[in-house]
Amino acid sequence: MWLVTQDAPSITLSLSQQQNTITGQTQCEYVQVGTHAFITLLSFSSEEAFISGCPVHYALHFHDEALQAKWQKECQALLYPRQQHLNFVYTKTPTTILHGSCRKPHYDGSDALAQVDTLIANSFDNEKERPDLLLMTGDQIYADDVAGPMLQAIHQVIALLGITEEELEGAQISHSSELASHPHCFYEREQLLPQIATNTALSSLFFGAKKKPIFTSVNAQNHLISCAEVMAMYLLVWSPLLWARIKISDVGISPAHLAVFKKEQQILEGFVTTLPQVRRAMAHTPVYMIFDDHDVTDDWNLTRGWEQEVYNNPFSKRMVGNALIGYLLCQGWGNLPGAYTHLIKQAKQHFATQSITSQNALIDALLDFEHWDYTVDTTPPVAVMDTRTQRWRSESSMNKPSGLMDWEALCEFQHGIIGKEAVIVVSAAPIYGVKFIEAIQKVFTFFGKALTVDAENWMAHKGTANVILNIFRHYKTPPEFIILSGDVHYSFVYDVRLRFRRNSPHITQFTCSGLKNAFPEGLIRWLDRLNRMFYGSSSLLNLFTRRRNMSVKARAPSQGSGELYNGCAIGILKLSDKHQEVICKALLSSGKEVEFPPIKDD
């Protein structure tokens, strides 16, 4: 159980099923990141097995009476009508899995994550099937693309909770506490970030086309800088509590940015109204997460040249490290707590000493860490890939895209899935992308402009592409193979089979993106048409792609035209008992469903 309290917590958990108390031990561990900010993870080790498919009721017991009274009052907002206790459903064999990515608070569209609350509420009222798992597949926050009103709220939260500020090396300002009152704080942070775009020949080669300071995000005007800012943003995107104590004002916003500020404020007000639903849903659903680039910064580790520029600058390295500290404490820690023991210990030491030395040491440890990936031990197992920090770097050119995973990581992944009957794989970026879009990215890459078009696809690096495709062709690969992905801001489903082989594995890739983001509508329609025209299942151009030995067929969505659906949505994956039938639906933020009917075999 992950939570944040304003005082040092001492908590125990009590669990029960079918009115019988479950015996076990509670471990309460926290990291104090501010005077009134304690990020806490509760672990309960049960002495008996849970009954599969039966609700597990749970209650938190604060040893401090004042905190317990506050919790008892606050807990009421997390309960569904006629519900007496918080609960979740455990099952070894999940049949309904939700997944989504790309949740930008100030995108002008409703938040599809709130629909999880509706699904759970319906399961209580109408005895409908309840979601078994929620997989967040990347870009849970946008550290590099922040609205002005959100940044203002972030600074109010930092002050309200006394979140730890920091000294900064290599920056125009010496301390992060200077950010909130700095004249370039809102919409002008390019002037505060390290200006490396033109100060070296290497920088000109890699960053000249975008002309961006240090990072290549096209929306870096409010890029988060300090660890305190990252922490505050996490607290604001999953809970409504702090928003009730925040007052947004356009005083001090320059006239040039006032119209944008007001528009973003209006959108954020809509985002905040659905946060109670998001918070309640997450209190009743097992949730697992993995990062993607915007959780840190756009194009994170895209090329060897990008890495060289960013990590050789103390300020930009600090910014990446601060985002990783936020991910560790607010996302990764809960996925597999035992894997992060030494990092959590080091984080505690840093926030206790609050020195540059301890912070740099923690960041070095995070950048060296190689176990962000993990597997959820269900049937079928859910293997979550780290496609960001284990890159296969290009040896021929510093501006060519790195492979999303290197040879060692892919071999380890293959070893974990070989011989299984079925597997669900989470890859932030689709393994089988839209070929016409990948062709455009390849052209830009040829001219040294991979960063310009975000050339982040599995086929962009020859070594990675060959290894991942060989894994699918291996005779011991699972016969039922499901890939869940996001990242691209549109949704589609591909059924993939091996050509010229009788016993091909059944590969289904379900891409659903974003929760609160979408692709430009006019552009995606044209890309969809051109992709079907040039790379349809019967097109001879497929013979010139790296996946030439595979048949890739798209399922047509029940709404819209073409193969790609564009709109804020969360994916619903439904599995049959033997995993022979894979049902894919996109639940829109409006509550409507878009189905991707399976293709009938010829």
C-alpha positions as CSV (number, residue, x, y, z in Angstrom):
1,M,0.0,0.0,0.0
2,W,1.5,3.3,-1.1
3,L,0.5,6.5,0.7
4,V,1.8,9.9,1.7
5,T,1.3,11.4,5.2
6,Q,2.0,14.8,6.7
7,D,3.5,13.2,9.9
8,A,5.8,10.3,10.6
9,P,3.6,7.3,10.3
10,S,3.4,4.2,12.5
11,I,0.8,2.0,10.8
12,T,-0.4,-1.6,10.8
13,L,-2.7,-3.2,8.3
14,S,-5.6,-5.6,9.0
15,L,-6.9,-7.8,6.3
16,S,-9.9,-10.1,6.1
17,Q,-11.8,-12.3,3.6
18,Q,-15.3,-13.7,4.0
19,Q,-15.4,-12.1,7.5
20,N,-12.3,-14.1,8.5
21,T,-9.2,-12.2,9.7
22,I,-6.0,-12.9,7.7
23,T,-3.0,-13.3,10.0
24,G,0.3,-11.8,9.0
25,Q,2.9,-9.1,9.6
26,T,2.9,-5.4,8.5
27,Q,6.1,-3.6,7.6
28,C,5.9,0.2,7.5
29,E,8.7,2.0,5.8
30,Y,8.9,5.6,4.8
31,V,11.2,8.2,3.3
32,Q,10.8,11.8,4.7
33,V,11.0,14.1,1.7
34,G,9.9,17.2,3.5
35,T,8.8,18.6,6.9
36,H,5.3,17.4,6.4
37,A,5.8,14.8,3.6
38,F,6.4,11.2,4.3
39,I,6.3,8.8,1.4
40,T,5.2,5.5,2.8
41,L,5.1,1.9,1.7
42,L,3.1,-0.7,3.7
43,S,3.9,-4.3,3.1
44,F,1.7,-7.1,4.5
45,S,3.1,-10.7,4.7
46,S,0.2,-13.0,4.9
47,E,0.6,-16.4,6.7
48,E,-2.1,-17.9,4.5
49,A,-3.1,-17.8,0.9
50,F,-5.8,-15.4,-0.3
51,I,-9.0,-16.9,-1.8
52,S,-8.7,-16.2,-5.5
53,G,-11.5,-13.9,-6.9
54,C,-12.8,-13.0,-3.4
55,P,-12.5,-9.4,-2.2
56,V,-9.8,-8.8,0.4
57,H,-10.9,-6.1,2.8
58,Y,-8.3,-4.0,4.4
59,A,-8.0,-1.3,7.0
60,L,-5.2,1.1,8.0
61,H,-4.6,1.6,11.8
62,F,-2.5,4.6,12.7
63,H,-0.9,4.3,16.1
64,D,-1.2,8.1,16.6
65,E,-4.8,8.8,17.7
66,A,-4.9,12.2,15.9
67,L,-3.7,10.7,12.6
68,Q,-6.2,7.8,13.0
69,A,-9.0,10.3,13.5
70,K,-8.0,12.2,10.3
71,W,-7.7,8.9,8.4
72,Q,-11.1,7.7,9.5
73,K,-12.6,10.9,8.2
74,E,-10.7,10.9,5.0
75,C,-11.3,7.2,4.3
76,Q,-15.0,7.8,3.8
77,A,-14.3,9.6,0.5
78,L,-12.6,6.3,-0.8
79,L,-15.6,4.1,-0.1
80,Y,-18.2,3.2,-2.7
81,P,-21.9,3.5,-1.7
82,R,-22.9,0.9,0.9
83,Q,-19.3,-0.2,1.2
84,Q,-17.9,-0.6,4.7
85,H,-14.3,-1.3,4.1
86,L,-11.7,-0.7,1.4
87,N,-10.9,-3.8,-0.6
88,F,-9.1,-5.3,-3.6
89,V,-9.5,-8.6,-5.4
90,Y,-6.6,-10.9,-5.7
91,T,-6.4,-13.5,-8.4
92,K,-3.6,-15.7,-9.7
93,T,-5.3,-15.9,-13.1
94,P,-6.4,-12.4,-14.2
95,T,-9.0,-12.2,-17.0
96,T,-9.6,-8.5,-17.1
97,I,-6.5,-6.3,-17.3
98,L,-6.6,-2.5,-17.8
99,H,-3.7,-0.6,-19.3
100,G,-2.9,3.0,-20.3
101,S,-0.2,5.6,-20.6
102,C,0.4,9.3,-21.5
103,R,-1.6,11.2,-19.0
104,K,-1.0,14.9,-19.5
105,P,-3.0,17.0,-17.0
106,H,-3.4,20.0,-19.3
107,Y,-4.3,18.2,-22.5
108,D,-7.7,19.5,-23.6
109,G,-9.6,16.2,-23.1
110,S,-11.2,14.2,-20.3
111,D,-9.1,11.8,-18.2
112,A,-9.9,8.2,-19.2
113,L,-8.2,7.0,-15.9
114,A,-11.3,8.1,-14.1
115,Q,-13.3,5.4,-16.0
116,V,-11.6,2.8,-13.8
117,D,-13.7,4.1,-10.9
118,T,-16.9,3.6,-13.0
119,L,-15.9,0.0,-13.8
120,I,-15.4,-0.8,-10.1
121,A,-18.6,1.0,-9.1
122,N,-20.5,-1.1,-11.7
123,S,-19.0,-4.3,-10.3
124,F,-20.6,-3.4,-6.9
125,D,-24.0,-2.3,-8.3
126,N,-24.5,-4.6,-11.2
127,E,-22.3,-7.6,-10.2
128,K,-20.3,-7.0,-13.4
129,E,-16.8,-8.3,-13.8
130,R,-14.2,-6.3,-11.8
131,P,-10.8,-5.3,-13.3
132,D,-8.1,-7.6,-11.9
133,L,-5.0,-5.4,-12.7
134,L,-4.2,-1.9,-13.8
135,L,-1.0,-1.5,-15.7
136,M,0.4,2.0,-16.2
137,T,2.7,1.7,-19.2
138,G,4.5,5.0,-19.2
139,D,4.3,8.8,-19.0
140,Q,2.4,8.8,-15.7
141,I,3.5,12.4,-15.4
142,Y,4.9,14.9,-17.8
143,A,8.0,16.3,-16.1
144,D,9.1,18.1,-19.3
145,D,5.7,19.5,-20.3
146,V,4.1,21.3,-17.4
147,A,1.2,23.8,-17.5
148,G,1.8,27.2,-15.9
149,P,-1.0,26.8,-13.3
150,M,0.3,23.3,-12.5
151,L,3.8,24.8,-11.9
152,Q,2.3,27.4,-9.6
153,A,0.4,24.7,-7.7
154,I,3.7,22.7,-7.4
155,H,5.4,25.6,-5.7
156,Q,2.5,26.1,-3.3
157,V,2.7,22.4,-2.4
158,I,6.5,22.6,-1.8
159,A,5.9,25.5,0.6
160,L,2.8,23.9,2.2
161,L,4.6,20.6,3.0
162,G,8.1,22.0,3.4
163,I,9.5,19.6,0.7
164,T,13.3,19.5,0.7
165,E,14.9,22.0,-1.6
166,E,18.5,21.6,-3.0
167,E,21.7,23.3,-4.1
168,L,22.2,23.3,-7.8
169,E,25.5,22.8,-9.6
170,G,26.2,24.4,-13.0
171,A,23.0,26.4,-13.1
172,Q,22.3,30.1,-13.3
173,I,20.7,29.9,-9.8
174,S,22.5,28.4,-6.8
175,H,19.5,27.0,-5.0
176,S,16.1,25.5,-6.1
177,S,14.3,27.7,-3.6
178,E,15.0,30.6,-6.0
179,L,12.9,29.1,-8.8
180,A,9.4,30.1,-7.6
181,S,10.2,33.8,-7.5
182,H,12.5,33.9,-10.5
183,P,11.3,36.1,-13.4
184,H,11.9,33.3,-15.9
185,C,10.1,30.7,-13.8
186,F,6.9,30.5,-15.9
187,Y,7.0,29.8,-19.6
188,E,10.7,31.0,-19.9
189,R,12.7,28.2,-18.3
190,E,14.8,27.7,-21.5
191,Q,16.7,30.7,-20.2
192,L,17.4,28.9,-16.9
193,L,18.3,25.5,-18.4
194,P,21.9,24.8,-19.6
195,Q,22.3,26.2,-23.1
196,I,24.1,23.5,-24.9
197,A,22.4,23.7,-28.3
198,T,25.1,25.8,-29.9
199,N,28.0,25.9,-27.5
200,T,29.8,22.9,-29.1
201,A,30.1,21.4,-32.6
202,L,28.6,18.2,-31.2
203,S,25.6,20.0,-29.8
204,S,25.0,21.8,-33.0
205,L,25.0,18.4,-34.8
206,F,22.5,16.8,-32.5
207,F,20.3,19.6,-31.2
208,G,20.6,22.2,-33.9
209,A,17.3,21.3,-35.8
210,K,15.2,21.6,-32.7
211,K,17.2,24.5,-31.2
212,K,16.2,23.4,-27.7
213,P,18.2,24.1,-24.5
214,I,19.8,21.0,-23.0
215,F,16.7,18.7,-23.5
216,T,14.9,18.2,-26.7
217,S,11.3,18.5,-25.4
218,V,9.3,20.8,-27.6
219,N,7.5,22.1,-24.5
220,A,10.3,22.7,-22.1
221,Q,9.1,26.2,-21.1
222,N,8.1,24.9,-17.7
223,H,10.3,21.8,-17.4
224,L,10.6,20.6,-13.9
225,I,14.0,21.1,-12.4
226,S,14.3,20.3,-8.7
227,C,13.5,17.1,-6.9
228,A,11.0,19.0,-4.8
229,E,9.1,20.0,-8.0
230,V,9.0,16.4,-9.1
231,M,7.7,15.2,-5.7
232,A,5.0,17.9,-5.6
233,M,3.8,17.0,-9.1
234,Y,3.3,13.3,-8.2
235,L,1.2,14.4,-5.2
236,L,-1.0,16.6,-7.5
237,V,-1.7,14.1,-10.3
238,W,-3.2,11.3,-8.2
239,S,-5.0,13.0,-5.3
240,P,-7.4,15.9,-4.9
241,L,-6.5,16.7,-1.3
242,L,-3.8,19.3,-1.8
243,W,-5.7,21.0,-4.6
244,A,-8.3,22.1,-2.0
245,R,-5.6,24.2,-0.3
246,I,-4.2,25.7,-3.6
247,K,-5.2,29.1,-5.0
248,I,-4.2,29.7,-8.6
249,S,-3.6,33.3,-9.6
250,D,-2.5,34.9,-12.8
251,V,-0.7,37.7,-10.9
252,G,2.9,37.9,-12.0
253,I,2.2,36.1,-15.3
254,S,3.5,38.1,-18.2
255,P,0.9,39.5,-20.7
256,A,2.5,37.4,-23.5
257,H,1.6,34.2,-21.6
258,L,-1.6,35.2,-19.9
259,A,-4.0,33.7,-22.5
260,V,-2.2,30.4,-22.4
261,F,-2.2,30.4,-18.6
262,K,-6.0,31.0,-18.4
263,K,-6.7,28.3,-20.9
264,E,-4.5,25.8,-19.1
265,Q,-6.1,26.8,-15.8
266,Q,-9.6,26.0,-17.2
267,I,-8.4,22.6,-18.4
268,L,-6.7,21.8,-15.1
269,E,-9.9,22.6,-13.2
270,G,-11.6,19.9,-15.2
271,F,-8.7,17.5,-14.5
272,V,-9.0,18.1,-10.7
273,T,-12.7,17.4,-10.6
274,T,-12.1,13.7,-11.6
275,L,-9.2,13.2,-9.2
276,P,-11.5,11.8,-6.4
277,Q,-12.5,9.0,-8.8
278,V,-8.9,8.3,-9.8
279,R,-7.8,8.2,-6.1
280,R,-10.7,5.9,-5.1
281,A,-10.1,3.5,-8.0
282,M,-6.4,3.2,-7.2
283,A,-7.3,2.4,-3.6
284,H,-9.3,-0.7,-4.9
285,T,-7.1,-2.0,-7.7
286,P,-3.7,-3.7,-7.9
287,V,-1.6,-1.2,-9.9
288,Y,1.8,-1.7,-11.5
289,M,3.9,1.0,-13.3
290,I,6.9,1.5,-15.6
291,F,8.5,4.7,-16.8
292,D,8.7,6.2,-20.3
293,D,10.5,9.3,-21.5
294,H,8.1,12.0,-20.2
295,D,8.4,10.7,-16.7
296,V,11.9,12.1,-17.0
297,T,12.2,14.2,-20.2
298,D,11.4,13.8,-23.9
299,D,13.9,11.7,-25.9
300,W,15.4,10.3,-22.8
301,N,18.5,8.2,-23.8
302,L,17.3,8.2,-27.5
303,T,20.8,8.4,-28.9
304,R,24.4,8.0,-27.7
305,G,25.0,11.7,-28.5
306,W,22.0,12.7,-26.4
307,E,23.4,10.8,-23.4
308,Q,26.9,12.3,-23.8
309,E,25.6,15.8,-23.8
310,V,23.2,15.4,-21.0
311,Y,25.2,13.3,-18.5
312,N,28.4,15.3,-19.0
313,N,26.6,18.4,-17.8
314,P,26.1,18.5,-14.0
315,F,22.9,20.4,-14.2
316,S,21.1,18.3,-16.8
317,K,22.4,15.1,-15.1
318,R,20.8,16.4,-11.8
319,M,17.5,17.0,-13.5
320,V,17.4,13.5,-14.9
321,G,18.4,12.1,-11.5
322,N,15.7,14.1,-9.7
323,A,13.1,12.7,-12.0
324,L,14.4,9.2,-11.3
325,I,14.2,9.9,-7.5
326,G,10.6,10.7,-8.0
327,Y,10.0,7.6,-10.0
328,L,11.7,5.4,-7.4
329,L,9.7,6.7,-4.5
330,C,6.3,7.3,-6.2
331,Q,6.2,4.4,-8.8
332,G,9.0,1.9,-8.9
333,W,9.2,1.1,-5.2
334,G,5.7,-0.5,-5.1
335,N,6.3,-2.8,-8.1
336,L,8.9,-5.0,-6.4
337,P,9.9,-3.5,-3.0
338,G,12.7,-6.0,-2.3
339,A,14.6,-5.0,-5.5
340,Y,15.0,-1.4,-4.3
341,T,16.1,-1.9,-0.7
342,H,19.6,-0.4,-1.1
343,L,18.2,2.5,-3.1
344,I,15.6,3.3,-0.5
345,K,18.2,3.2,2.2
346,Q,20.4,5.6,0.2
347,A,17.4,7.9,-0.4
348,K,16.7,8.0,3.3
349,Q,20.3,9.0,4.0
350,H,20.2,11.7,1.3
351,F,17.0,13.4,2.6
352,A,18.4,13.2,6.1
353,T,21.7,15.0,5.2
354,Q,20.3,17.1,2.3
355,S,23.8,17.6,0.9
356,I,25.1,17.9,-2.7
357,T,27.4,14.9,-2.1
358,S,24.6,12.6,-0.9
359,Q,22.2,13.7,-3.7
360,N,24.9,13.1,-6.4
361,A,25.7,9.7,-4.9
362,L,22.0,8.7,-5.0
363,I,21.7,9.9,-8.6
364,D,24.8,7.9,-9.6
365,A,23.3,4.8,-8.0
366,L,20.0,5.3,-9.8
367,L,21.7,5.8,-13.2
368,D,23.7,2.6,-12.6
369,F,20.7,0.6,-11.5
370,E,19.8,-2.2,-14.0
371,H,16.6,-3.8,-12.5
372,W,13.8,-1.5,-13.2
373,D,12.1,-4.3,-15.2
374,Y,10.1,-6.9,-13.3
375,T,7.6,-9.8,-13.7
376,V,4.2,-10.1,-12.0
377,D,3.9,-13.8,-11.0
378,T,0.4,-14.4,-12.4
379,T,-0.9,-16.9,-14.9
380,P,0.0,-15.9,-17.5
381,P,2.9,-13.9,-16.1
382,V,3.2,-10.2,-16.9
383,A,6.7,-9.3,-18.0
384,V,7.3,-5.5,-17.8
385,M,10.2,-4.3,-19.9
386,D,12.6,-1.5,-19.2
387,T,13.0,0.1,-22.6
388,R,14.7,3.3,-21.3
389,T,17.9,2.6,-19.3
390,Q,19.3,-0.6,-20.9
391,R,19.8,0.8,-24.4
392,W,21.8,-0.8,-27.3
393,R,23.8,2.2,-28.3
394,S,24.8,2.7,-31.9
395,E,28.5,2.1,-32.6
396,S,28.4,3.6,-36.1
397,S,27.0,7.0,-35.3
398,M,26.3,9.1,-32.2
399,N,23.1,10.5,-33.7
400,K,21.5,7.2,-34.7
401,P,18.7,5.8,-32.4
402,S,19.8,3.4,-29.7
403,G,18.1,0.1,-29.5
404,L,15.3,0.0,-26.9
405,M,17.0,-2.9,-25.1
406,D,20.5,-4.2,-25.4
407,W,21.5,-7.8,-26.2
408,E,22.1,-8.8,-22.5
409,A,18.7,-7.4,-21.4
410,L,16.9,-9.1,-24.3
411,C,18.6,-12.5,-23.6
412,E,17.5,-12.2,-19.9
413,F,14.0,-11.4,-21.1
414,Q,13.9,-14.4,-23.4
415,H,15.2,-16.6,-20.6
416,G,12.3,-15.5,-18.4
417,I,9.6,-16.4,-20.9
418,I,10.9,-19.4,-22.7
419,G,8.8,-22.5,-22.2
420,K,5.7,-20.7,-20.8
421,E,2.3,-21.5,-22.3
422,A,1.4,-17.8,-22.4
423,V,2.9,-14.4,-21.5
424,I,1.8,-10.8,-21.3
425,V,4.6,-8.4,-22.1
426,V,4.5,-4.7,-21.3
427,S,6.6,-2.6,-23.7
428,A,6.1,1.2,-23.4
429,A,6.7,1.6,-27.2
430,P,4.8,-0.8,-29.6
431,I,7.1,-3.6,-30.8
432,Y,5.1,-3.7,-34.0
433,G,4.7,-0.1,-35.0
434,V,2.8,1.7,-37.8
435,K,5.2,1.0,-40.7
436,F,4.6,4.2,-42.6
437,I,5.4,6.3,-39.5
438,E,8.5,4.1,-38.9
439,A,9.6,4.7,-42.6
440,I,9.4,8.5,-42.1
441,Q,11.5,8.2,-38.9
442,K,14.0,6.1,-40.8
443,V,14.4,8.8,-43.5
444,F,15.0,11.5,-40.8
445,T,17.4,9.2,-39.1
446,F,19.4,8.7,-42.3
447,F,19.9,12.5,-42.4
448,G,21.0,12.6,-38.8
449,K,17.7,13.9,-37.4
450,A,16.4,11.1,-35.2
451,L,15.6,13.5,-32.4
452,T,13.4,15.6,-34.7
453,V,10.9,12.8,-35.2
454,D,11.3,10.9,-31.9
455,A,12.6,7.8,-33.7
456,E,11.8,5.5,-30.8
457,N,10.7,2.3,-32.3
458,W,11.9,-1.3,-32.0
459,M,13.0,-1.5,-35.6
460,A,15.1,1.6,-35.6
461,H,18.2,-0.3,-34.3
462,K,19.2,-3.3,-36.4
463,G,20.6,-5.4,-33.5
464,T,17.6,-4.9,-31.2
465,A,15.2,-5.5,-34.1
466,N,16.8,-8.8,-35.1
467,V,17.0,-10.1,-31.5
468,I,13.4,-9.3,-30.6
469,L,12.1,-10.8,-33.8
470,N,14.2,-13.9,-33.3
471,I,12.7,-14.3,-29.8
472,F,9.2,-14.5,-31.5
473,R,10.6,-17.0,-34.0
474,H,12.2,-19.3,-31.3
475,Y,10.5,-22.7,-31.2
476,K,10.2,-22.5,-27.4
477,T,8.6,-19.0,-27.4
478,P,5.1,-19.0,-25.7
479,P,2.4,-20.1,-28.1
480,E,0.1,-17.3,-26.7
481,F,1.9,-14.0,-26.7
482,I,0.2,-10.7,-25.8
483,I,2.0,-7.3,-26.0
484,L,0.6,-4.2,-24.2
485,S,2.0,-0.8,-25.1
486,G,1.2,2.9,-25.3
487,D,3.5,5.9,-26.0
488,V,2.2,6.9,-29.4
489,H,-1.1,8.7,-28.5
490,Y,-3.4,6.6,-30.7
491,S,-4.8,3.0,-30.3
492,F,-4.6,-0.1,-32.5
493,V,-4.5,-3.9,-32.3
494,Y,-2.3,-6.1,-34.5
495,D,-2.5,-9.9,-34.9
496,V,0.9,-11.3,-35.8
497,R,1.7,-14.7,-37.2
498,L,5.0,-16.2,-38.5
499,R,4.9,-16.8,-42.3
500,F,5.9,-20.3,-43.6
501,R,5.4,-22.0,-40.2
502,R,2.6,-24.3,-39.2
503,N,2.8,-23.8,-35.4
504,S,3.2,-20.0,-35.3
505,P,2.7,-18.4,-31.9
506,H,-0.4,-16.3,-31.6
507,I,0.9,-12.8,-31.1
508,T,-1.5,-10.0,-30.2
509,Q,-0.3,-6.5,-29.7
510,F,-2.7,-4.1,-28.1
511,T,-1.6,-0.5,-28.1
512,C,-3.8,2.0,-26.2
513,S,-2.7,5.6,-25.8
514,G,-3.2,8.1,-24.2
515,L,-5.2,8.3,-21.0
516,K,-5.3,12.1,-21.4
517,N,-3.5,12.8,-24.7
518,A,-4.1,12.3,-28.4
519,F,-2.5,12.6,-31.8
520,P,-3.4,15.6,-34.0
521,E,-6.6,14.4,-35.7
522,G,-6.0,15.5,-39.2
523,L,-2.5,14.2,-39.3
524,I,-3.3,10.8,-37.9
525,R,-6.0,10.3,-40.5
526,W,-3.5,10.9,-43.3
527,L,-0.9,8.7,-41.7
528,D,-3.4,5.9,-41.3
529,R,-4.5,6.1,-45.0
530,L,-0.9,6.2,-46.2
531,N,0.1,3.3,-44.0
532,R,-2.8,1.1,-45.4
533,M,-1.9,2.2,-48.9
534,F,1.8,1.4,-48.7
535,Y,2.0,-1.3,-46.0
536,G,-1.3,-3.1,-46.1
537,S,-1.1,-6.9,-45.4
538,S,-0.8,-7.7,-49.1
539,S,1.7,-4.9,-50.0
540,L,5.0,-6.0,-51.6
541,L,6.7,-3.3,-49.6
542,N,6.5,-5.5,-46.5
543,L,9.2,-7.7,-48.1
544,F,11.6,-4.8,-47.5
545,T,10.9,-4.5,-43.8
546,R,12.7,-6.3,-41.0
547,R,9.5,-8.1,-40.1
548,R,9.2,-9.6,-43.6
549,N,8.9,-13.1,-42.2
550,M,5.8,-12.2,-40.3
551,S,2.2,-11.5,-41.2
552,V,0.9,-8.4,-39.4
553,K,-2.9,-7.8,-39.7
554,A,-4.7,-4.9,-38.1
555,R,-8.1,-5.2,-36.3
556,A,-10.5,-2.6,-37.5
557,P,-11.9,-0.5,-34.6
558,S,-15.7,-0.4,-34.3
559,Q,-15.7,3.4,-34.5
560,G,-14.0,5.7,-37.0
561,S,-12.3,4.6,-40.2
562,G,-9.1,2.9,-40.9
563,E,-6.9,1.0,-38.4
564,L,-6.0,3.6,-35.9
565,Y,-8.3,5.0,-33.2
566,N,-7.5,8.5,-31.9
567,G,-8.9,9.6,-28.6
568,C,-8.4,9.6,-24.8
569,A,-8.9,6.0,-23.7
570,I,-7.9,3.2,-21.4
571,G,-7.4,-0.3,-22.8
572,I,-9.4,-3.3,-21.6
573,L,-7.9,-6.7,-22.2
574,K,-10.1,-9.7,-21.6
575,L,-8.7,-13.3,-21.7
576,S,-10.5,-16.6,-22.0
577,D,-9.5,-19.5,-19.7
578,K,-7.0,-21.0,-22.2
579,H,-6.0,-17.6,-23.5
580,Q,-7.2,-18.7,-26.9
581,E,-9.5,-15.6,-27.2
582,V,-8.0,-12.2,-26.7
583,I,-10.7,-9.4,-26.5
584,C,-9.4,-5.8,-26.9
585,K,-11.5,-2.8,-26.2
586,A,-10.7,0.9,-25.7
587,L,-12.8,2.5,-22.9
588,L,-13.1,6.2,-23.8
589,S,-13.1,9.0,-21.3
590,S,-16.8,9.5,-22.3
591,G,-17.6,6.0,-21.0
592,K,-18.2,4.6,-24.5
593,E,-16.3,1.5,-25.7
594,V,-14.4,1.0,-29.0
595,E,-14.0,-2.6,-29.9
596,F,-11.3,-4.2,-32.0
597,P,-13.0,-7.4,-33.2
598,P,-10.7,-10.4,-33.8
599,I,-9.9,-11.2,-37.5
600,K,-11.5,-14.4,-38.6
601,D,-8.9,-16.9,-39.9
602,D,-8.9,-17.6,-43.6
